[in-house]
């Protein structure tokens, strides 16, 4: 898209920028978000140690990869604006646990494919 617009430029970055970064995000899929944060920091010439500190210090609190500890369990809330890709990724995270329960709700804005996609997510959860 950037190539089609003169004043815009594209910066490409590898997911490997996330390697070795301490963070509090759940799921392997979040390495792309971490890599993006690192790339932005580097683009603006932020010191590497400051980038590491910022990534490690971020605590999700917006129902996206949010870990909530209770006296009896741990809740991984990843429910803000859920979509099939995000739900699949979180189910993969949950599949690695010993005793897990997935509480899944409707995903909006899927159009005519909504019923089929919800069936697929139910089958994947099973």
Protein Blocks (a to p, Z undefined) as FASTA:
>chain_A
ZZmpmkbccddddfklmgopacfbecjklmmmmmmmmmmmmmnopafklmmmmmmmpccf
ehpapacddfkbccdddfehpafklmmmmmmmmmmpmbdcddddddehkljmlmmmmmmm
mmmmZZ
